[in-house]
């Protein structure tokens, strides 16, 4: 599964080559999120668009494949998602916005910083 390089820009996971994220990329991000904390739960939410739905389904599959628990918050605003992640005690989360941009979230419901994400291998 190698070959692609990823970066974090403004809280979003991006491909280094500038191309849009694919379902495979979202699956890899879900795997990475699930492996961040063994035994933890990963929250998942999305904007209400077909692109967000497709990418989040792939990311959720990756989380489940990693063996982690998945807490799906469904279609919501990003602020609602961040609140749910913070209040639920999830160890992290993945939000896909209306345009299909993937935003990793820390356990407290705050956007994940590049320092937090440096250990993520996608």
C-alpha positions as CSV (number, residue, x, y, z in Angstrom):
1,X,0.0,0.0,0.0
2,X,2.8,2.5,-0.4
3,X,3.7,5.2,-2.9
4,X,1.5,8.2,-1.9
5,X,2.7,11.0,0.3
6,X,0.3,13.0,2.5
7,X,0.5,16.3,4.3
8,X,-1.6,18.3,6.7
9,X,-2.6,21.7,5.5
10,X,-5.0,23.9,7.6
11,X,-6.2,20.9,9.5
12,X,-7.0,18.9,6.4
13,X,-5.3,15.7,5.1
14,X,-4.0,16.3,1.6
15,X,-2.1,14.4,-1.0
16,X,1.4,15.8,-1.6
17,X,0.8,15.6,-5.3
18,X,-2.2,18.0,-5.0
19,X,-4.8,15.6,-6.3
20,X,-8.1,15.1,-4.5
21,X,-8.4,12.4,-1.9
22,X,-9.7,9.1,-3.2
23,X,-11.7,6.4,-1.4
24,X,-8.5,4.4,-1.0
25,X,-6.9,7.4,0.7
26,X,-9.8,7.7,3.1
27,X,-9.6,4.0,3.8
28,X,-5.9,4.5,4.7
29,X,-6.7,7.5,6.9
30,X,-9.3,5.4,8.7
31,X,-6.8,2.6,9.3
32,X,-4.3,5.1,10.7
33,X,-6.9,6.7,13.0
34,X,-7.9,3.3,14.3
35,X,-4.4,2.4,15.1
36,X,-3.6,5.6,17.0
37,X,-4.9,4.3,20.3
38,X,-5.6,0.6,20.7
39,X,-8.9,-0.1,22.4
40,X,-10.1,3.5,21.8
41,X,-13.1,4.6,19.8
42,X,-13.0,6.7,16.7
43,X,-15.8,9.2,16.0
44,X,-16.9,9.7,12.4
45,X,-19.1,12.4,10.9
46,X,-19.7,14.1,7.5
47,X,-21.3,17.0,5.7
48,X,-24.4,16.2,3.7
49,X,-23.1,15.5,0.2
50,X,-22.5,12.4,-1.9
51,X,-18.7,13.0,-1.9
52,X,-18.6,13.3,1.9
53,X,-20.8,10.2,2.2
54,X,-18.5,8.1,-0.1
55,X,-15.3,9.2,1.6
56,X,-16.6,8.7,5.1
57,X,-17.8,5.2,4.3
58,X,-14.3,4.3,3.1
59,X,-12.7,5.9,6.2
60,X,-15.2,4.0,8.5
61,X,-14.2,0.8,6.8
62,X,-10.6,1.5,7.6
63,X,-11.4,2.2,11.3
64,X,-13.3,-1.1,11.5
65,X,-10.6,-3.0,9.7
66,X,-8.0,-1.8,12.3
67,X,-10.1,-3.4,15.1
68,X,-11.1,-0.1,16.8
69,X,-14.6,0.8,17.8
70,X,-16.5,3.2,15.5
71,X,-18.9,5.8,16.7
72,X,-20.8,7.2,13.7
73,X,-22.3,10.6,14.3
74,X,-23.8,10.8,10.7
75,X,-24.5,13.9,8.8
76,X,-23.8,17.0,10.9
77,X,-22.0,20.4,10.9
78,X,-18.3,20.3,11.8
79,X,-19.0,22.1,15.1
80,X,-21.6,19.5,16.1
81,X,-19.1,16.8,15.2
82,X,-16.3,18.3,17.3
83,X,-18.7,18.7,20.3
84,X,-19.8,15.0,20.0
85,X,-16.2,13.8,19.8
86,X,-15.3,15.9,22.9
87,X,-18.3,14.9,25.0
88,X,-18.2,11.2,24.0
89,X,-14.7,10.6,25.0
90,X,-13.6,9.3,21.6
91,X,-9.9,8.8,21.2
92,X,-10.0,10.7,17.9
93,X,-12.2,11.3,14.9
94,X,-12.6,11.9,11.2
95,X,-14.8,14.5,9.7
96,X,-15.4,14.8,6.0
97,X,-16.8,18.2,5.0
98,X,-19.3,18.9,2.2
99,X,-16.6,19.3,-0.4
100,X,-14.9,16.0,0.5
101,X,-12.0,17.3,2.6
102,X,-11.0,15.0,5.4
103,X,-10.2,16.5,8.8
104,X,-8.6,14.4,11.5
105,X,-9.7,15.3,15.0
106,X,-7.9,14.7,18.4
107,X,-9.5,13.0,21.3
108,X,-10.7,16.2,22.9
109,X,-12.7,17.2,19.8
110,X,-10.1,19.7,18.7
111,X,-8.6,19.7,15.2
112,X,-5.5,17.6,15.1
113,X,-2.3,19.6,14.7
114,X,0.6,18.6,12.5
115,X,2.6,17.7,15.6
116,X,-0.1,15.3,16.6
117,X,-0.3,13.9,13.1
118,X,3.4,13.4,12.6
119,X,3.1,9.8,13.9
120,X,0.4,8.9,11.5
121,X,1.5,6.7,8.7
122,X,-1.2,6.5,6.0
